[in-house]
Amino acid sequence: MKAQEDHLVSLQLATSKSDVYVKLEVLNHEEEVISAVGKGHVVLPAFIFRKNAASVEKTLKRPSSVMCRFSCSSELPLCA
C-alpha cells in the first residue's frame, strides 16, 4: 500500500476456529513495524499509515511500501 495521505486505522482479524493462534503484522519493506498475537482473533487498535514524503523517499532511495500479513497456528502461541 502506498498512502497518498496519512490514515489512522484499526486492524482486526477473526478466525472461524476460536482455538487457533493468529499473528497480524504490519511490514515496511519486509521489516516488521508492529504486530499482535491473539487466540481466535487479533486486534491492532491504532496504527497510522504515513503518506510517502518525497524528501523521505530520496533519503531512503526507495518509496515506502507498507503491507499487512497474518499467520495462523494451532500449536503454541507465535512469538510477538
N, C-alpha and C positions, 0 to 999 in steps of 0.2 A: 504494500500500500504506500502510495506517495501522497501525503496530505497536502492539500492546497491551502488549508487554514488549520489552526490548532483545533483539536477535537478532544473534549473531555468525554471519556467513555467508561462504561461499566461492562465488564465481560463476565458472562456466566455460562456454564456448560453443565447439563444434566444428562445422566445416562438412564436407560430403562432398567438397568441392573443396579440396585442400591448397594451391592456389596463389592463393586469394582472401584479401585483407586484410580483417580484421574489427576493428571498434571497438565495445567494450562500455562503456556509460556508466551511471552512477547519477545520477539527477537529483532535485533537490528544488525544486519549483515552477519547472520548466523550466530551472533553473540547474545546471550540471554540478558534482557534488560530487567524483567520482573517475572515471577512465576508464583503459582499457588498450587497446592495439592489438597484434594478432598476425597471423600468416600461417597460415591454415587453422584456427587455434584461438586462443583468448584466455582468460586467467585473471586474476581479481581475487582474490588469495589470502585476504584477510580484510577484511571490512567490517562495521561494526556499524550495524544499523538501530535507531535510538533510539526508545523509546516516546514518545508525544505527551504532554508535560507540560502541564498546564493553565496554569501560570504562563508558560511559553514561548509558548503559543498566544495568551494575552492580550497579550503584548508584541508578537508578530508580527501580531496581529489576524486571523490565519487559521491553520488547522491545518496541520501539516506533511504534505506529500503526496509521498512518495518513489516513484520508478519507475525501471525499468531500460529501456534501449533499446540496440539494436545496429544497425550498418550494415555493409554489405559493399561491396568494390570490387575489381575485377580489375586496376585501374590502379595508380598509385603509392600508397605507404602513406598512410593517413589521418593527419592531424595528431593528436598525443596531447594 
